Amino acid sequence: MVLEVENFGPLTVIIDSYGNNYYEDLRKNVRSKVPDLSKEVVDTIKSLIKI
């Protein structure tokens, strides 16, 4: 069987040769920022409501 494809890529390698997982690192990074982002959103909404 031969499959022909066009525009296949770029592809992201999620695990490198050392066992590091790009998606897991990204997930941890994003989750660590959620509390600060949530506070910023709440503060912005509060300031808009006071108008």
N, C-alpha and C positions, 0 to 999 in steps of 0.2 A: 504494500500500500504506500502511496506517495501522496503527501498533503502539500499543496502549494498555498502559500499565504503571502499577503502583501501588508506592509505597514505593521509588522509584528514586533513591537517593542517601542521604546526601550523597556526592558524588564528590570525589575528591582529584585536583587538578591536579599532575602530577609535574614539569612544566617551566614556569617562569614566562616572562614576556616578555623577560627578560634572558638566558635560556638556562640558568638555574640548574636543576639536576635534584635535586628533593627526595629521591628514592630513593637516588641516588648519594651525596648528602651524608649521609643516614641510615646507609647501608652503611659509609661511611668512619668515621663517628662510632662505630658499634657495634664495628667491627673494631679501632679504636684502643683500646677498653676490654677486649678479650678477654684480653690478657696479665695485667692486674691482676685480672680476675675469675677467671681460671684459677688464679692464685696463691692467691687467697682461698679457692677451693674446695679446693685441695690442702691448705692450712694447716688448714682446718676438718676435713677428713677425718683428717689426721694427729693433730689434737688429740682427735678422737673415738676413734681407735684406741688412744691412750695410756690411755684410761679403764679 
